[in-house]
Amino acid sequence: MPRVRVALVVGAAFVAIAFGGHTLLTRQAAIARRRIGKPLGEDSLDADRVWTRSLNGQPVELLLLGDSLAAGLGAEHRKETLGGRIAKATAKRMQRPVRLRTVAVVGSESSALASQIDALSDDYRADVAVIVVGGNDVTHLIPPSVAAEQLEQAITRLQDAGTAVVIGTCPDLGTLQPVPQPLRALLSRMSRRLALEQTRVAWRTGAVPVDLREAVGPAFREQSEEMFSLDRFHPSAAGYRRTAEALLPAVVMALESRPQLLQKVLLQR
């Protein structure tokens, strides 16, 4: 059983105790579990490569960390994954090729960020890292303060290695139509609270936050058939395109804020 489906069941039980209505919420979690299923499996596409090789200059090193959204689960082609879309768009904006490295893992909570960084070789240095995480923290009922602290530790490690960091905050889980009410409303409030904690961490550490709840939440809520993939839980190609568009300005800003990298870009033009 996928970790996110298990989390919905366990999470519903805990929320039921806290808010009352144990039977109702656990029943709703079971309904959501049946509706979502696992038609996508648990393996995302491998999109790691140098994108837009035709451009001149050394590739920008782009690193993706986090959960299934960062990994691109639900995309049918590697160019449709979140990493692939950000890499292509960044190459176009910076006029340099982009080498994508993805260590995001489907089902990850914020606690997994440390092991994802550990998986990188000692000599690897990303120019910019994009972290998208939080949904599984919510469904597993990880306290927002704990998840935020784990995120902050990951940001600090990346920055100490000379990497600029962009944070895509926790999406609005209230857009998940297979989850019945009132469980969906509870998940929405919980995901909002975590997103606020993640934003505070980003500002405190100097990372660049992107509020995915505000940037893409309305589209996922109003155009759910288009934005979600087959399981109605993970983004479709269109959903990843919208998410990448929301993250791109922050990625470019993070890169251009690094004087050494910007100088190299200008010299190569």
Accessible surface in RSA format (square Angstrom, percent):
REM  Atomic radii and reference values for relative SASA: ProtOr
REM  Chains: A
REM  Algorithm: Lee & Richards
REM  Probe-radius: 1.40
REM  Slices: 20
REM RES _ NUM      All-atoms   Total-Side   Main-Chain    Non-polar    All polar
REM                ABS   REL    ABS   REL    ABS   REL    ABS   REL    ABS   REL
RES MET A   1   112.33  58.2  51.26  33.9  61.06 145.4  50.32  42.8  62.01  82.2
RES PRO A   2    10.60   7.7  10.49   9.6   0.11   0.4  10.60   8.8   0.00   0.0
RES ARG A   3   119.79  50.3 116.18  59.2   3.60   8.6  48.34  66.1  71.45  43.3
RES VAL A   4    20.41  13.4  19.32  17.5   1.08   2.6  19.32  16.8   1.08   2.9
RES ARG A   5    34.28  14.4  34.28  17.5   0.00   0.0   0.36   0.5  33.92  20.6
RES VAL A   6    57.24  37.7  56.79  51.4   0.44   1.1  57.24  49.7   0.00   0.0
RES ALA A   7     0.29   0.3   0.00   0.0   0.29   0.7   0.29   0.4   0.00   0.0
RES LEU A   8     4.21   2.3   2.15   1.5   2.06   5.2   3.51   2.5   0.71   1.9
RES VAL A   9    49.26  32.4  49.06  44.4   0.20   0.5  49.06  42.6   0.20   0.5
RES VAL A  10    86.64  57.0  82.88  75.0   3.76   9.1  85.98  74.7   0.66   1.8
RES GLY A  11     5.23   6.5   0.00   N/A   5.23   6.5   5.23  14.4   0.00   0.0
RES ALA A  12     1.64   1.5   0.00   0.0   1.64   3.7   0.00   0.0   1.64   4.3
RES ALA A  13    33.69  31.0  33.69  52.0   0.00   0.0  33.69  47.4   0.00   0.0
RES PHE A  14   122.60  61.3 119.79  74.2   2.81   7.3 121.75  73.8   0.86   2.5
RES VAL A  15     3.67   2.4   3.26   3.0   0.40   1.0   3.67   3.2   0.00   0.0
RES ALA A  16     0.80   0.7   0.00   0.0   0.80   1.8   0.00   0.0   0.80   2.1
RES ILE A  17   133.89  76.2 108.65  80.9  25.24  60.8 114.32  82.3  19.57  53.1
RES ALA A  18    68.17  62.7  27.35  42.2  40.82  92.9  37.51  52.8  30.65  81.2
RES PHE A  19   127.37  63.7  90.43  56.0  36.94  96.1  97.45  59.1  29.92  85.6
RES GLY A  20    40.61  50.1   0.00   N/A  40.61  50.1  33.95  93.2   6.66  14.9
RES GLY A  21    46.78  57.7   0.00   N/A  46.78  57.7  31.08  85.3  15.70  35.2
RES HIS A  22    96.75  52.9  92.38  64.2   4.37  11.2  65.80  67.8  30.94  36.0
RES THR A  23    85.61  60.9  82.42  83.6   3.19   7.6  51.01  68.5  34.60  52.3
RES LEU A  24    80.23  44.7  78.43  56.1   1.80   4.5  78.66  55.2   1.57   4.2
RES LEU A  25     4.71   2.6   4.71   3.4   0.00   0.0   4.71   3.3   0.00   0.0
RES THR A  26    36.86  26.2  31.13  31.6   5.73  13.7  23.00  30.9  13.86  21.0
RES ARG A  27   131.39  55.2 124.62  63.5   6.77  16.1  57.03  77.9  74.36  45.1
RES GLN A  28    12.67   7.1  12.67   9.3   0.00   0.0   3.87   8.2   8.80   6.7
RES ALA A  29     0.05   0.0   0.05   0.1   0.00   0.0   0.05   0.1   0.00   0.0
RES ALA A  30    33.21  30.5  32.72  50.5   0.49   1.1  32.82  46.2   0.39   1.0
RES ILE A  31    41.91  23.8  41.82  31.2   0.09   0.2  41.86  30.1   0.05   0.1
RES ALA A  32     0.00   0.0   0.00   0.0   0.00   0.0   0.00   0.0   0.00   0.0
RES ARG A  33    78.62  33.0  78.58  40.1   0.04   0.1   3.66   5.0  74.96  45.4
RES ARG A  34   171.78  72.1 143.59  73.2  28.19  67.1  77.11 105.4  94.67  57.4
RES ARG A  35   117.38  49.3  92.57  47.2  24.81  59.1  28.30  38.7  89.07  54.0
RES ILE A  36     5.58   3.2   2.91   2.2   2.67   6.4   2.91   2.1   2.67   7.2
RES GLY A  37    21.71  26.8   0.00   N/A  21.71  26.8  18.93  51.9   2.79   6.2
RES LYS A  38   112.49  54.9  92.45  56.7  20.04  47.7  57.13  51.4  55.36  59.0
RES PRO A  39    71.04  51.8  28.87  26.3  42.18 153.3  42.77  35.3  28.27 175.7
RES LEU A  40    45.72  25.5  24.25  17.3  21.47  54.0  29.83  20.9  15.89  42.8
RES GLY A  41    36.23  44.7   0.00   N/A  36.23  44.7  28.82  79.1   7.40  16.6
RES GLU A  42    78.32  45.0  65.83  49.8  12.50  29.8  21.56  41.7  56.76  46.3
RES ASP A  43   128.57  90.1 109.86 109.3  18.71  44.2  34.85  82.0  93.72  93.5
RES SER A  44    41.52  35.1  16.34  21.8  25.19  58.0   2.07   4.4  39.46  55.3
RES LEU A  45    73.47  40.9  63.46  45.4  10.01  25.2  65.66  46.1   7.81  21.0
RES ASP A  46   109.68  76.8  88.78  88.4  20.90  49.4  43.67 102.8  66.01  65.8
RES ALA A  47     4.79   4.4   3.42   5.3   1.37   3.1   3.42   4.8   1.37   3.6
RES ASP A  48    48.84  34.2  29.82  29.7  19.01  45.0  17.58  41.4  31.26  31.2
RES ARG A  49    81.25  34.1  67.76  34.5  13.49  32.1  27.66  37.8  53.60  32.5
RES VAL A  50    14.70   9.7  14.44  13.1   0.26   0.6  14.44  12.5   0.26   0.7
RES TRP A  51    10.75   4.3  10.75   5.2   0.00   0.0  10.75   5.7   0.00   0.0
RES THR A  52    49.60  35.3  33.64  34.1  15.96  38.0  37.54  50.4  12.06  18.2
RES ARG A  53   166.49  69.9 142.68  72.7  23.81  56.7  54.76  74.8 111.73  67.7
RES SER A  54   104.36  88.2  65.38  87.2  38.99  89.8  59.45 126.6  44.92  62.9
RES LEU A  55    40.18  22.4  31.16  22.3   9.02  22.7  32.90  23.1   7.27  19.6
RES ASN A  56   120.62  83.2 112.06 108.3   8.56  20.6  26.87  64.7  93.74  90.6
RES GLY A  57    33.97  41.9   0.00   N/A  33.97  41.9  12.37  34.0  21.60  48.4
RES GLN A  58   130.73  73.1 129.92  95.0   0.81   1.9  45.61  97.1  85.12  64.6
RES PRO A  59    24.40  17.8  18.44  16.8   5.95  21.6  18.44  15.2   5.95  37.0
RES VAL A  60     0.08   0.1   0.08   0.1   0.00   0.0   0.08   0.1   0.00   0.0
RES GLU A  61    30.93  17.8  30.93  23.4   0.00   0.0  16.84  32.6  14.09  11.5
RES LEU A  62     0.45   0.3   0.45   0.3   0.00   0.0   0.45   0.3   0.00   0.0
RES LEU A  63     0.60   0.3   0.60   0.4   0.00   0.0   0.60   0.4   0.00   0.0
RES LEU A  64     0.00   0.0   0.00   0.0   0.00   0.0   0.00   0.0   0.00   0.0
RES LEU A  65     0.00   0.0   0.00   0.0   0.00   0.0   0.00   0.0   0.00   0.0
RES GLY A  66     0.00   0.0   0.00   N/A   0.00   0.0   0.00   0.0   0.00   0.0
RES ASP A  67     5.81   4.1   5.81   5.8   0.00   0.0   0.41   1.0   5.40   5.4
RES SER A  68     8.44   7.1   8.44  11.3   0.00   0.0   0.67   1.4   7.76  10.9
RES LEU A  69    31.83  17.7  31.83  22.8   0.00   0.0  31.83  22.4   0.00   0.0
RES ALA A  70     1.66   1.5   0.00   0.0   1.66   3.8   0.00   0.0   1.66   4.4
RES ALA A  71     5.21   4.8   0.82   1.3   4.39  10.0   0.84   1.2   4.37  11.6
RES GLY A  72     0.44   0.5   0.00   N/A   0.44   0.5   0.00   0.0   0.44   1.0
RES LEU A  73     6.76   3.8   6.18   4.4   0.57   1.4   6.76   4.7   0.00   0.0
RES GLY A  74    12.03  14.8   0.00   N/A  12.03  14.8   1.98   5.4  10.05  22.5
RES ALA A  75    11.02  10.1   0.00   0.0  11.02  25.1   0.13   0.2  10.89  28.8
RES GLU A  76   139.56  80.1 116.64  88.2  22.92  54.6  41.89  81.0  97.67  79.7
RES HIS A  77    99.54  54.4  95.98  66.7   3.57   9.1  57.82  59.6  41.73  48.6
RES ARG A  78   111.73  46.9 108.55  55.3   3.18   7.6  26.04  35.6  85.69  51.9
RES LYS A  79   112.13  54.7 109.67  67.3   2.46   5.9  52.19  47.0  59.94  63.8
RES GLU A  80    27.00  15.5  27.00  20.4   0.00   0.0   1.86   3.6  25.15  20.5
RES THR A  81     2.49   1.8   2.49   2.5   0.00   0.0   2.41   3.2   0.08   0.1
RES LEU A  82     0.17   0.1   0.17   0.1   0.00   0.0   0.17   0.1   0.00   0.0
RES GLY A  83     2.59   3.2   0.00   N/A   2.59   3.2   1.90   5.2   0.68   1.5
RES GLY A  84     0.00   0.0   0.00   N/A   0.00   0.0   0.00   0.0   0.00   0.0
RES ARG A  85    51.78  21.7  46.30  23.6   5.48  13.0   8.97  12.3  42.81  25.9
RES ILE A  86     0.15   0.1   0.00   0.0   0.15   0.4   0.15   0.1   0.00   0.0
RES ALA A  87     0.00   0.0   0.00   0.0   0.00   0.0   0.00   0.0   0.00   0.0
RES LYS A  88    94.69  46.2  90.04  55.2   4.65  11.1  46.85  42.2  47.84  51.0
RES ALA A  89    30.65  28.2  23.50  36.3   7.15  16.3  30.17  42.5   0.48   1.3
RES THR A  90     0.36   0.3   0.36   0.4   0.00   0.0   0.36   0.5   0.00   0.0
RES ALA A  91     0.00   0.0   0.00   0.0   0.00   0.0   0.00   0.0   0.00   0.0
RES LYS A  92   159.31  77.7 149.85  91.9   9.46  22.5  95.08  85.6  64.24  68.4
RES ARG A  93   124.53  52.3 102.97  52.5  21.55  51.3  36.08  49.3  88.45  53.6
RES MET A  94     1.65   0.9   1.56   1.0   0.09   0.2   1.00   0.9   0.65   0.9
RES GLN A  95    91.20  51.0  81.30  59.4   9.90  23.6  33.62  71.6  57.58  43.7
RES ARG A  96     7.83   3.3   7.83   4.0   0.00   0.0   2.40   3.3   5.43   3.3
RES PRO A  97     5.84   4.3   5.84   5.3   0.00   0.0   5.84   4.8   0.00   0.0
RES VAL A  98     0.00   0.0   0.00   0.0   0.00   0.0   0.00   0.0   0.00   0.0
RES ARG A  99    91.64  38.5  91.64  46.7   0.00   0.0  30.75  42.0  60.89  36.9
RES LEU A 100     3.57   2.0   0.23   0.2   3.34   8.4   0.23   0.2   3.34   9.0
RES ARG A 101    76.75  32.2  76.75  39.1   0.00   0.0  20.55  28.1  56.21  34.1
RES THR A 102    37.65  26.8  20.43  20.7  17.22  41.0  17.50  23.5  20.15  30.5
RES VAL A 103    16.82  11.1   7.63   6.9   9.19  22.1  14.68  12.8   2.14   5.8
RES ALA A 104    12.43  11.4   0.00   0.0  12.43  28.3   0.00   0.0  12.43  32.9
RES VAL A 105    80.84  53.2  77.75  70.4   3.09   7.4  80.84  70.2   0.00   0.0
RES VAL A 106    29.99  19.7  19.59  17.7  10.41  25.1  19.59  17.0  10.41  28.2
RES GLY A 107     5.68   7.0   0.00   N/A   5.68   7.0   5.04  13.8   0.63   1.4
RES SER A 108     2.56   2.2   2.30   3.1   0.26   0.6   0.28   0.6   2.29   3.2
RES GLU A 109    24.66  14.2  24.00  18.2   0.66   1.6   2.72   5.3  21.94  17.9
RES SER A 110     1.11   0.9   0.28   0.4   0.83   1.9   0.00   0.0   1.11   1.6
RES SER A 111    61.12  51.6  42.76  57.1  18.36  42.3  28.89  61.5  32.23  45.2
RES ALA A 112    25.65  23.6  20.32  31.4   5.33  12.1  25.65  36.1   0.00   0.0
RES LEU A 113     0.36   0.2   0.36   0.3   0.00   0.0   0.36   0.3   0.00   0.0
RES ALA A 114    49.70  45.7  47.34  73.1   2.36   5.4  48.13  67.8   1.57   4.2
RES SER A 115    67.68  57.2  60.85  81.2   6.83  15.7  47.34 100.8  20.34  28.5
RES GLN A 116     7.14   4.0   4.23   3.1   2.91   6.9   7.00  14.9   0.14   0.1
RES ILE A 117    18.21  10.4  14.32  10.7   3.89   9.4  14.32  10.3   3.89  10.6
RES ASP A 118    93.90  65.8  66.40  66.1  27.50  65.0  30.43  71.6  63.47  63.3
RES ALA A 119    69.08  63.5  36.98  57.1  32.10  73.0  49.12  69.2  19.95  52.9
RES LEU A 120    22.90  12.8  12.20   8.7  10.70  26.9  12.25   8.6  10.65  28.7
RES SER A 121    63.94  54.0  47.68  63.6  16.25  37.4  49.38 105.2  14.55  20.4
RES ASP A 122   136.46  95.6 119.01 118.5  17.44  41.3  44.28 104.2  92.18  91.9
RES ASP A 123   125.03  87.6  96.78  96.3  28.25  66.8  48.75 114.7  76.28  76.1
RES TYR A 124    36.69  17.1  24.73  14.1  11.96  31.1  30.00  22.5   6.70   8.3
RES ARG A 125   132.31  55.6 120.21  61.3  12.10  28.8  48.86  66.8  83.45  50.6
RES ALA A 126     4.82   4.4   0.68   1.0   4.14   9.4   0.86   1.2   3.96  10.5
RES ASP A 127    24.46  17.1  24.40  24.3   0.06   0.1   0.06   0.1  24.40  24.3
RES VAL A 128     0.27   0.2   0.27   0.2   0.00   0.0   0.27   0.2   0.00   0.0
RES ALA A 129     0.00   0.0   0.00   0.0   0.00   0.0   0.00   0.0   0.00   0.0
RES VAL A 130     0.00   0.0   0.00   0.0   0.00   0.0   0.00   0.0   0.00   0.0
RES ILE A 131     0.06   0.0   0.06   0.0   0.00   0.0   0.06   0.0   0.00   0.0
RES VAL A 132     0.56   0.4   0.56   0.5   0.00   0.0   0.56   0.5   0.00   0.0
RES VAL A 133     0.84   0.6   0.45   0.4   0.39   0.9   0.68   0.6   0.16   0.4
RES GLY A 134     0.00   0.0   0.00   N/A   0.00   0.0   0.00   0.0   0.00   0.0
RES GLY A 135    13.69  16.9   0.00   N/A  13.69  16.9  13.69  37.6   0.00   0.0
RES ASN A 136     8.81   6.1   8.38   8.1   0.44   1.1   0.07   0.2   8.74   8.5
RES ASP A 137     0.42   0.3   0.38   0.4   0.04   0.1   0.21   0.5   0.21   0.2
RES VAL A 138     6.66   4.4   2.79   2.5   3.87   9.3   6.56   5.7   0.10   0.3
RES THR A 139     2.63   1.9   1.09   1.1   1.54   3.7   2.63   3.5   0.00   0.0
RES HIS A 140    52.04  28.4  35.49  24.7  16.55  42.3  28.01  28.9  24.03  28.0
RES LEU A 141    38.04  21.2  17.02  12.2  21.02  52.8  21.16  14.9  16.87  45.4
RES ILE A 142    46.32  26.4  38.92  29.0   7.40  17.8  38.95  28.0   7.38  20.0
RES PRO A 143    70.06  51.1  64.95  59.2   5.12  18.6  70.06  57.8   0.00   0.0
RES PRO A 144    20.14  14.7  20.07  18.3   0.07   0.2  20.14  16.6   0.00   0.0
RES SER A 145    73.67  62.3  65.16  87.0   8.51  19.6  46.96 100.0  26.71  37.4
RES VAL A 146    61.80  40.7  60.77  55.0   1.03   2.5  61.72  53.6   0.08   0.2
RES ALA A 147     0.89   0.8   0.31   0.5   0.58   1.3   0.55   0.8   0.34   0.9
RES ALA A 148     4.95   4.5   4.94   7.6   0.01   0.0   4.95   7.0   0.00   0.0
RES GLU A 149   101.55  58.3  98.03  74.2   3.52   8.4  31.52  61.0  70.02  57.2
RES GLN A 150    47.19  26.4  43.44  31.7   3.75   8.9  16.55  35.2  30.64  23.2
RES LEU A 151     0.28   0.2   0.28   0.2   0.00   0.0   0.28   0.2   0.00   0.0
RES GLU A 152    47.13  27.1  47.13  35.7   0.00   0.0  11.17  21.6  35.96  29.4
RES GLN A 153    99.18  55.5  94.73  69.2   4.45  10.6  39.35  83.8  59.83  45.4
RES ALA A 154     2.98   2.7   1.00   1.5   1.98   4.5   2.24   3.2   0.75   2.0
RES ILE A 155     0.00   0.0   0.00   0.0   0.00   0.0   0.00   0.0   0.00   0.0
RES THR A 156    59.02  42.0  59.02  59.8   0.00   0.0  47.03  63.2  11.99  18.1
RES ARG A 157    98.94  41.5  89.31  45.5   9.63  22.9  45.41  62.1  53.53  32.4
RES LEU A 158     7.37   4.1   6.77   4.8   0.60   1.5   7.37   5.2   0.00   0.0
RES GLN A 159    57.49  32.1  41.71  30.5  15.77  37.6  22.51  47.9  34.98  26.5
RES ASP A 160   119.40  83.6  80.83  80.5  38.57  91.2  32.87  77.4  86.52  86.3
RES ALA A 161    42.02  38.6  23.64  36.5  18.37  41.8  32.74  46.1   9.27  24.6
RES GLY A 162    38.69  47.7   0.00   N/A  38.69  47.7  35.18  96.5   3.51   7.9
RES THR A 163     5.97   4.2   2.21   2.2   3.77   9.0   1.09   1.5   4.88   7.4
RES ALA A 164    18.00  16.6   8.26  12.8   9.74  22.2  17.32  24.4   0.68   1.8
RES VAL A 165     3.35   2.2   0.00   0.0   3.35   8.1   0.00   0.0   3.35   9.1
RES VAL A 166     0.00   0.0   0.00   0.0   0.00   0.0   0.00   0.0   0.00   0.0
RES ILE A 167     0.58   0.3   0.58   0.4   0.00   0.0   0.58   0.4   0.00   0.0
RES GLY A 168     0.19   0.2   0.00   N/A   0.19   0.2   0.00   0.0   0.19   0.4
RES THR A 169     0.36   0.3   0.36   0.4   0.00   0.0   0.09   0.1   0.27   0.4
RES CYS A 170     0.32   0.2   0.00   0.0   0.32   0.8   0.00   0.0   0.32   0.3
RES PRO A 171    25.72  18.7  25.57  23.3   0.14   0.5  25.72  21.2   0.00   0.0
RES ASP A 172     8.61   6.0   4.61   4.6   4.00   9.5   0.04   0.1   8.57   8.5
RES LEU A 173    13.71   7.6  13.71   9.8   0.00   0.0  13.71   9.6   0.00   0.0
RES GLY A 174     3.16   3.9   0.00   N/A   3.16   3.9   2.35   6.5   0.80   1.8
RES THR A 175     7.01   5.0   7.01   7.1   0.00   0.0   0.88   1.2   6.13   9.3
RES LEU A 176     6.48   3.6   6.48   4.6   0.00   0.0   6.48   4.6   0.00   0.0
RES GLN A 177    66.93  37.4  58.86  43.0   8.07  19.2  25.42  54.1  41.51  31.5
RES PRO A 178     0.56   0.4   0.17   0.2   0.39   1.4   0.56   0.5   0.00   0.0
RES VAL A 179     0.00   0.0   0.00   0.0   0.00   0.0   0.00   0.0   0.00   0.0
RES PRO A 180    19.52  14.2  15.40  14.0   4.13  15.0  19.52  16.1   0.00   0.0
RES GLN A 181    94.72  53.0  80.30  58.7  14.42  34.3  49.23 104.8  45.49  34.5
RES PRO A 182    59.23  43.2  58.49  53.3   0.74   2.7  59.23  48.9   0.00   0.0
RES LEU A 183     2.24   1.2   2.24   1.6   0.00   0.0   2.24   1.6   0.00   0.0
RES ARG A 184    39.94  16.8  39.94  20.4   0.00   0.0   1.37   1.9  38.57  23.4
RES ALA A 185    33.91  31.2  28.56  44.1   5.35  12.2  33.40  47.0   0.52   1.4
RES LEU A 186    11.21   6.2  10.81   7.7   0.40   1.0  11.01   7.7   0.20   0.5
RES LEU A 187     7.25   4.0   7.25   5.2   0.00   0.0   7.25   5.1   0.00   0.0
RES SER A 188    15.29  12.9  15.29  20.4   0.00   0.0   7.69  16.4   7.60  10.7
RES ARG A 189   142.11  59.7 135.70  69.2   6.41  15.3  70.32  96.1  71.79  43.5
RES MET A 190    45.60  23.6  40.28  26.7   5.32  12.7  43.82  37.3   1.78   2.4
RES SER A 191     0.06   0.1   0.00   0.0   0.06   0.1   0.06   0.1   0.00   0.0
RES ARG A 192   124.40  52.2 124.37  63.4   0.03   0.1  21.34  29.2 103.06  62.5
RES ARG A 193   146.64  61.6 144.51  73.7   2.13   5.1  44.44  60.7 102.21  61.9
RES LEU A 194     3.71   2.1   3.71   2.7   0.00   0.0   3.71   2.6   0.00   0.0
RES ALA A 195     6.42   5.9   6.25   9.6   0.17   0.4   6.42   9.0   0.00   0.0
RES LEU A 196    73.56  41.0  72.54  51.9   1.02   2.6  72.94  51.2   0.62   1.7
RES GLU A 197    46.90  26.9  46.90  35.5   0.00   0.0   0.24   0.5  46.66  38.1
RES GLN A 198     1.35   0.8   1.35   1.0   0.00   0.0   0.56   1.2   0.79   0.6
RES THR A 199    36.68  26.1  36.68  37.2   0.00   0.0  29.55  39.7   7.13  10.8
RES ARG A 200   125.58  52.7 119.64  61.0   5.94  14.2  52.29  71.5  73.29  44.4
RES VAL A 201     1.83   1.2   1.83   1.7   0.00   0.0   1.83   1.6   0.00   0.0
RES ALA A 202     0.00   0.0   0.00   0.0   0.00   0.0   0.00   0.0   0.00   0.0
RES TRP A 203   177.06  71.1 156.87  75.9  20.19  47.4 144.12  76.8  32.94  53.4
RES ARG A 204   149.71  62.9 112.71  57.5  37.00  88.1  71.79  98.1  77.92  47.2
RES THR A 205    29.72  21.1   7.00   7.1  22.72  54.1  15.16  20.4  14.56  22.0
RES GLY A 206    59.54  73.4   0.00   N/A  59.54  73.4  33.07  90.7  26.48  59.3
RES ALA A 207     3.42   3.1   0.00   0.0   3.42   7.8   0.48   0.7   2.94   7.8
RES VAL A 208    26.02  17.1  25.40  23.0   0.62   1.5  26.02  22.6   0.00   0.0
RES PRO A 209    23.13  16.9   7.08   6.5  16.06  58.4   7.13   5.9  16.00  99.5
RES VAL A 210    16.38  10.8  13.05  11.8   3.33   8.0  16.38  14.2   0.00   0.0
RES ASP A 211    63.72  44.6  55.92  55.7   7.80  18.5  26.37  62.1  37.35  37.2
RES LEU A 212     1.15   0.6   0.83   0.6   0.32   0.8   0.83   0.6   0.32   0.9
RES ARG A 213    42.85  18.0  38.99  19.9   3.86   9.2  10.66  14.6  32.19  19.5
RES GLU A 214   121.39  69.7 107.19  81.1  14.20  33.8  36.80  71.2  84.59  69.1
RES ALA A 215    50.27  46.2  18.36  28.3  31.90  72.6  29.48  41.5  20.79  55.1
RES VAL A 216     7.62   5.0   7.55   6.8   0.07   0.2   7.62   6.6   0.00   0.0
RES GLY A 217     5.73   7.1   0.00   N/A   5.73   7.1   5.73  15.7   0.00   0.0
RES PRO A 218    64.96  47.3  61.75  56.3   3.21  11.7  64.35  53.1   0.61   3.8
RES ALA A 219     6.74   6.2   2.84   4.4   3.90   8.9   5.26   7.4   1.48   3.9
RES PHE A 220    15.17   7.6  15.17   9.4   0.00   0.0  15.17   9.2   0.00   0.0
RES ARG A 221   112.17  47.1  99.14  50.5  13.03  31.0  44.35  60.6  67.83  41.1
RES GLU A 222   135.40  77.7  98.26  74.3  37.14  88.4  41.08  79.5  94.32  77.0
RES GLN A 223    71.41  39.9  63.44  46.4   7.96  19.0  31.01  66.0  40.40  30.6
RES SER A 224    27.18  23.0  23.05  30.8   4.13   9.5   4.70  10.0  22.48  31.5
RES GLU A 225   158.49  91.0 133.95 101.3  24.55  58.4  68.21 131.9  90.29  73.7
RES GLU A 226    89.11  51.2  75.85  57.4  13.25  31.6  39.50  76.4  49.61  40.5
RES MET A 227     1.64   0.9   1.64   1.1   0.00   0.0   1.64   1.4   0.00   0.0
RES PHE A 228    16.43   8.2   9.03   5.6   7.40  19.3   9.03   5.5   7.40  21.2
RES SER A 229    14.70  12.4   3.82   5.1  10.88  25.1  10.52  22.4   4.18   5.9
RES LEU A 230   136.65  76.1 109.70  78.5  26.95  67.7 118.02  82.9  18.63  50.1
RES ASP A 231     7.24   5.1   4.78   4.8   2.47   5.8   2.36   5.6   4.88   4.9
RES ARG A 232   102.04  42.8 101.71  51.8   0.34   0.8  36.17  49.4  65.88  39.9
RES PHE A 233    24.99  12.5  18.48  11.4   6.51  16.9  18.48  11.2   6.51  18.6
RES HIS A 234    12.54   6.9  12.54   8.7   0.00   0.0   9.54   9.8   3.00   3.5
RES PRO A 235     4.43   3.2   4.43   4.0   0.00   0.0   4.43   3.7   0.00   0.0
RES SER A 236    17.90  15.1  17.18  22.9   0.72   1.7  17.90  38.1   0.00   0.0
RES ALA A 237    29.50  27.1  25.85  39.9   3.64   8.3  25.85  36.4   3.64   9.7
RES ALA A 238    13.45  12.4  11.25  17.4   2.20   5.0  11.40  16.1   2.05   5.4
RES GLY A 239     0.00   0.0   0.00   N/A   0.00   0.0   0.00   0.0   0.00   0.0
RES TYR A 240     1.02   0.5   1.02   0.6   0.00   0.0   1.02   0.8   0.00   0.0
RES ARG A 241   101.06  42.4 100.94  51.5   0.13   0.3  31.00  42.4  70.06  42.5
RES ARG A 242    83.08  34.9  82.86  42.2   0.22   0.5  16.32  22.3  66.76  40.5
RES THR A 243     3.89   2.8   3.89   3.9   0.00   0.0   1.78   2.4   2.11   3.2
RES ALA A 244     5.84   5.4   5.14   7.9   0.69   1.6   5.40   7.6   0.43   1.1
RES GLU A 245    96.24  55.3  84.05  63.6  12.19  29.0  43.21  83.6  53.02  43.3
RES ALA A 246    24.89  22.9   4.47   6.9  20.42  46.4  16.02  22.6   8.87  23.5
RES LEU A 247     0.00   0.0   0.00   0.0   0.00   0.0   0.00   0.0   0.00   0.0
RES LEU A 248    22.24  12.4  22.24  15.9   0.00   0.0  22.24  15.6   0.00   0.0
RES PRO A 249    75.36  54.9  69.33  63.2   6.03  21.9  70.96  58.6   4.40  27.4
RES ALA A 250     8.35   7.7   4.89   7.5   3.46   7.9   7.16  10.1   1.18   3.1
RES VAL A 251     0.00   0.0   0.00   0.0   0.00   0.0   0.00   0.0   0.00   0.0
RES VAL A 252     7.97   5.2   7.97   7.2   0.00   0.0   7.97   6.9   0.00   0.0
RES MET A 253   104.30  54.0 100.12  66.3   4.19  10.0  62.79  53.4  41.52  55.0
RES ALA A 254     3.04   2.8   1.13   1.7   1.91   4.4   3.04   4.3   0.00   0.0
RES LEU A 255     0.23   0.1   0.00   0.0   0.23   0.6   0.00   0.0   0.23   0.6
RES GLU A 256    81.79  47.0  71.73  54.3  10.06  23.9  13.24  25.6  68.55  56.0
RES SER A 257    76.77  64.9  46.50  62.1  30.27  69.7  45.29  96.4  31.49  44.1
RES ARG A 258    55.41  23.3  54.32  27.7   1.09   2.6  16.35  22.3  39.06  23.7
RES PRO A 259   104.54  76.2  95.33  86.9   9.20  33.4 101.14  83.5   3.40  21.1
RES GLN A 260   138.48  77.4 135.49  99.0   2.99   7.1  43.17  91.9  95.31  72.3
RES LEU A 261     9.86   5.5   7.54   5.4   2.32   5.8   9.06   6.4   0.80   2.1
RES LEU A 262    56.58  31.5  56.55  40.5   0.03   0.1  56.58  39.7   0.00   0.0
RES GLN A 263   110.14  61.6 107.47  78.5   2.67   6.4  25.94  55.2  84.20  63.9
RES LYS A 264   117.61  57.4 115.96  71.2   1.65   3.9  60.48  54.4  57.14  60.9
RES VAL A 265     1.64   1.1   1.23   1.1   0.42   1.0   1.39   1.2   0.25   0.7
RES LEU A 266   104.89  58.4  90.81  65.0  14.08  35.4  91.07  64.0  13.82  37.2
RES LEU A 267   138.85  77.3 109.63  78.4  29.22  73.5 112.73  79.2  26.12  70.3
RES GLN A 268    77.48  43.3  45.52  33.3  31.96  76.1  33.90  72.2  43.58  33.1
RES ARG A 269   159.48  67.0  95.05  48.5  64.43 153.4  82.28 112.5  77.19  46.8
END  Absolute sums over single chains surface
CHAIN  1 A    11960.4       9882.0       2078.5       6431.1       5529.3
END  Absolute sums over all chains
TOTAL         11960.4       9882.0       2078.5       6431.1       5529.3
